[in-house]
Amino acid sequence: MANAAEDNGAFMEKFVLEPPPSSSSHPQLPLHGLTFAVKDIFDVAGYVTGFGNPDWARTHSAATSTAPAVLDVLKDGAKSNGKTVMDEMAYSINGENIHYGTPVNPCAAERVPGGSSSGSAVAVGAGLADFALGTDTGGSVRVPASYCGIFGIRPSHGAVSTSGVTPMAQSFDTVGWFARDPMILKRVGHTLLHFPDLDAAVIPTQVIVADDCFELSSIPQDRIPGILVSSVEKLYGANVVKHAILGDYVQDKVPSLGHFMSKETKTKDQEHNNIPSLAALSTAMRLLQKHEFKNNHGEWVTTVKPDFGPGLAERIWEAVESTVEHIEICRSVKSELRDALSALLGDTGILAIPTVPGPPPKLQTDATTLEGFRARAFSLLSIAGVSGFCQVLCLGLSSFLSY
């Protein structure tokens, strides 16, 4: 472990990866002079990919090659300063790790940093790296970016290579990245997405504000949607702003969700102040994630019987011991939602939703207290996760600590 007192506990291991000789002497490269950190889920040749758990690290050999995403940013001139702490097996959005310590949220030290890309977000938020690589399956870039007050992106599913990245659930896994500066976020995207014409401005034809989603947030309505609407109107005109009740639209356009909606689940959703159709979407997402996680890692978990932290151990074993059910229906939900959102947004529309329903929870909050918050969070996070669409956290830091 690196020195936690010096680096907010963000780093697993500090080292220097220089750009290749062909890149290091070219200041015109898009990432020249920038430093970056790498989540400990990416292969780096010569280092063990620890996947957030010491038993995993103990039972796996050092990587023999480096993940293409890491090579891409090195080739474009960036220099890596180490690997970062993550939640065990990427199976949490809290950012707490009982083995390696919880990276300290640079915005609020008494609150969780968010996970599972916790160390990467903290490294950027604390100014220890200009940008960082993470992964996002169920929210693991979007949540820590939100909690640490920085920019983050989950790209469209499949847009960035996940080769050399330890899988969590391949139907949802994406390589994402963090930055404090939106222009650096864009420059990194230019590299990872291999788009030669990212400088060409795309003017949105509509920005649809999902009013029901913002009602899930504990942040007062005038703090985020109000600011958002006024900013969009100033930039693009009032006619661009539209409003929608996304839950109703999804329920109407994604008929396979009916398999996950019952009188009992709707009652529970009301207790959690949740949106029934989006809660069902979250259920479908988590079922398919469990299925794929079990296929990927079930044998290792049952054979090694690793030491997992509290709360997380129960979720991992639940996944490993789960039986196959409704998997094809879950895949139908993915396809139907993708089609529905494509029809809603077209090629140049934007859907505006909150990333999470409120400020980051305080450290070591018990699971029962978090149940309703987590349910609402995954309802929001499942929109991009299930559809495979990209999601960018772009409003920066809000004064959440007074609420």
Salt bridges, closest charged atoms under 4 A:
ASP40 OD1 - LYS83 NZ 3.17
ASP55 OD1 - ARG58 NH2 3.16
ASP72 OD2 - HIS194 NE2 3.01
GLU88 OE1 - HIS99 NE2 3.10
GLU110 OE2 - ARG111 NE 3.82
ASP130 OD1 - ARG180 NH2 3.96
ASP136 OD1 - ARG142 NH2 2.92
ASP136 OD1 - ARG154 NH1 3.05
ASP199 OD1 - LYS186 NZ 3.49
ASP211 OD1 - HIS243 ND1 3.04
ASP252 OD2 - LYS253 NZ 3.95
GLU318 OE2 - LYS290 NZ 2.76
GLU328 OE2 - ARG331 NH1 2.73
GLU371 OE2 - LYS268 NZ 3.83
